């Protein structure tokens, strides 16, 4: 039996055509040291029927509906590969992604650039291996900007580290489960490999949970943020500061995609009241105290500076403008 070098885990719930495209994008890698685990999370539209007929390296695992985290966890448990790569069913891998597999040896985490509908997101400009202090600084930078860095997809992670540290996705979290898992993983490793190639195609779905108003995001995010605060409570000062920025970046998301989402039918007074209540939430209040105004110079932190200054009407304008841009893109 050929030893598996890589397991690609694809959680699926409905939409068989997109799933088939995702799977086919993986199959451009020609070797038999790959396995593709398609975890069907209780689909109601036969999304995964006949997928195994495409290639002998594909295994379809069917389960009752439990959410994306439970599907990924089952994939982890069944994975035989030395490395794991997560692929969402509505995304794809790039045409030459397989070239990167041959470079996998014993790296703890391998990161790449990725494509979106708008072009390539170039987080990485050159090939680098980071250890020691450079790794610690890069880890903090990743945590401090979670919406850019902490998606679980499109990265090579080591299966033995995940198993040794008993890392799993928190199935009680409805939001920010990617960030929670990735931070837990980052705290258990000591190096990262950066590769300037493009591996993943993120196909932005305007109907996704993240892009639509549902009135549930604030509660979901607050639960995840409280857990993150506890996870980093005993870590270094630098990691705690990165954790504060992690919280505040999610405040941006909560404001833009729920409180001041243009589909939110609450009155302006009700929206402002919710904003004021959120600022007083202990996990957010503590994060605001940890970050100085001088550290809020980047565009993504401008609304955070406005909240620190209690310039709430100005913050409202910024959040509303960003919501409109979010819906238009």
N, C-alpha and C positions, 0 to 999 in steps of 0.2 A: 504493500500500500504506500502510495506517494505521500510523504509528509507535507502537510498543508502549511504554506508560508503565510497566507493571508486569507482571512474571512471577511467578506463584505456582507454587512447586515442591513437589510432593507425592510423596515416596518411598513406594513401596507394596511390601509383601510379604504376599500372601494377604489374606483377609477382604474380599471384594468388596463386601459390604453396607455396612460402615463406610466403605470408600473412596468408594462412591457418595454417601453422605451428606456426606462431606467435600467432594467436588467440587461437589455441589449447593449447599452453603453459600457457595461462591465465586461461583457463577453469579448470585447476587442483584445483583451489580454489572452494570449494563446496557450499558456502553460497549464498543466494539471495540478500545480501546487496552489491553486485557488479554489475556494468554495464560496458559493453565493447562497446565503441563507435569507430566504424571503419569508418573513414572519407575518402571516395573515391574521390581523387582529379582529376577527369576526366580521369580515366583509360580507355584505348582503348582495353584491352584484357579480359574484363569480370572478372577482378581480384576478385571482391567482390560478384559475383553472388552466391547465395545459402549459404552464410556464416551464415545468420540468422537461417538457418535450423539446425545448429550445436547445438544451445543453446538459450533459451528464453532470456538470459541476454545480448545477442548481438543485437546491433542496427547498421545498415549500413546507413550512411548519404552520399548521392551522391551530388557532386557539380561540377561545371566547373573547369577546370585546373587553379590553381592560385599559386601553389607552396606549399611547406611543411608548411610554416608559416601560410598561410591562412587556410590550413586544420587543423592545431593545434588550431588556433583561433576559428574556427567554433566548434571544439570539446569542447573547454573551455565554449563557450556560451551555448552549449546544455548539459553540464555535470550537473548531479544531485548529485554526490557524495560529501561528506565532504572533501575528499582528491582526488587529481589527480595524476596519474602515467602515464607518457608518455612512449610508447613502439614503436620503429621503426619497420616497417613491415618486415624487413629482419633480425630482432633479435628475441630473445625469453626470457622468464622468466625461472628461474631455477625451477626444479621439486617441491621444497618445498617452493616456494616463498610465498605462501598463509599463512604460519605460521606467517609472519610478520604483516599481516593485523590485527590480534587480539590484537596486542600491540599498535595500533593506537588509540590515545585519543585526545589530543589537541596540539600535537607537531606542530611547525611551519614549520619545514623542517627535513626530516629523510633521512640520507645518508647510503649507503651500499657499500660493495665491489662488484666487478663484474668479470665475466669470459670473456676471449677472446679465440681465436683459440690457443693462446700460453700458456694459463693457467690463474690462478686467479690473478687479480690485487688487492692487499691488501693495500688499502689506510688507512684502519681502523683496529686497532689491539685489541680494547676493547670497550665495551659498555660505552658510556659517554653521558652526557647531558651538553652542554656548554651554559653558560649565561654570561652576563657582559663582563669583560675584556677577559677571555678565548674565548668567542664567537667572539669578535671583532678581536682578533689575528687570529683565525681560518678562519674567513671571508676574512681577508687580504691574508692569505696563499692560499685560494681557488682562489681568483681573480688573484693572482700573477702567478698561474700555470694553465691557463685555459684549455689546452688540456688534462689535467689530471682530472680536477675537475668540469668543468662547462658545461659538456654535460647535456642536460635537461632530458634525459632518466634515468630510474632506480632510481628515487627519489620520495618520497612522498611529495607533496606540498599541502598547504591548499587552497581550492577553495575560501573561504570567503576572504582570504587575496588578492588573485589574483583579485577578483571582487571589493573589497573595494578600492584597489589602482589602479584599472583600468589598470592592467598589461596585455599586449598582445604582441605577437611576431611582430616585425617590418617587414611588408611584403615587404618593399622596400630594405631590405638587402638580398643579394644573398649568403653571407657567414657570419659566426660568429653570426648567429641569436640566437643560443643556449646561447652563452656567454652573449650576450646583454640582453636576457630575465632573465637569472640567476642572473646577477649582479643587475638588477632592483629589482628582488625579494629579494636578500640578503640585499639590502639597506632598505627594509621595514620591516624586522623581527629583533628579538632580541635574538634568541636562535637557536640551532641546535642539533639534536639528532644523534649520531653516533652509528651504529650497525655493529658489526664485521661479520655478516652473508653475504652470497653471494645471491643476488637477481636477477641479470640480466646477460644475455649471449649476449655479443656483438660479432656478427659474421662478422668479417672483410671481406669486399667485395672489391676485387682488382680492380673491375670496377667502384667503387664509384667515385663521383665527387672529393672527397678529395684525392684519390689515383691516379688520371689521370691528365695529362697535357692538359689544354684547353686554355691557354693564357689569361684567364679572372680573375684569382685569385687576382692579385695585386690590380686592381681597386675595386674589391668587398671587399677585406679586408680593404683597405684604407678608404672606406666609413664607414665601421663598427668601425674602430679604431678612426676616428674623432668623431663619435657619443659618443664613450666610454669616450674620453677625456673630452667632454662637460658634460657628465653625472656625472663625478667625480670632476668637477672643483670646486665645493663648499664644497667638503667633507674634512675630516681630512687629515693631512699630511701623516699618515700611509696608508690611502686608496689611496691617490694620488700616493704614491710610488708603491703600489700594482698595480695600474692602469698602471704605466709606465712599470712594468714587464709584465703585460697583453699585452701591445703593442709590447714589444720586443719578447715575445714568438710567437706572430703572424708574426713578422719579420722573425724568424726562419722558420716558415711554408711557407711564401711567397718565401723565398730563395730556400728552399729544393724542394718545390712542383711546383714552376713555374720558377723563374729566372735561377736556376741551375739544374732544372729537366733534367734528362738525355734524355728525349724526346723533349726538347726544341732545335730546330734546329738553333737558333741564333748563331752567331759567338762568340768566347770568348770575343772579344772586345765589342760586343753589350751587352753581359750579364754583363760585368763589368760596363759598362756605366749605365745600368739599376740599378745595385746595388748602384752605387754612387748617382744616382738620388733619390733612395728611402731613403738613409741615410739623404739626405737634406730635405725630406718631413717634414714640421713642426711638425706633430704629432710624427714622429719617432725621429727627431732631439731633441725635447723636452724630450722624454722618455730617450734617451741616456744620456742627461745631468743630469737627476734625479738619475741615478744609478751609483754608484762608481765602480771602478775596483775591489775593495776589496769585493764587493757584487756579483762578477761574477765568483766565484770559482766552482760552481756546473757544471757538464758536459753540461747540457742544455744551460748554459750561456757562455760557452767558445767562441762560434762564436760572441756573443755580445761583449765580451771583445776585440776580434780582431777588430771589427768594431770601438770600442771606441779608440783603439790604431792606427787606420788607417792602419792596417796590412791587406789590402784588398785581397792580393793574398793568404795569409794564410786562411782568411775567405772563399775564393772561394774553396779552397781545402776541407775544412770541410763541406761546404754545398754540394759540389759534392759527397763526400763520403757518406753523409747521404742520398742523393737522391738515390744513387745506393743501399744502404741498404733498403731504403723504397720500391724500386721496387722488390728487391729480397725476401722480407718477405711476 
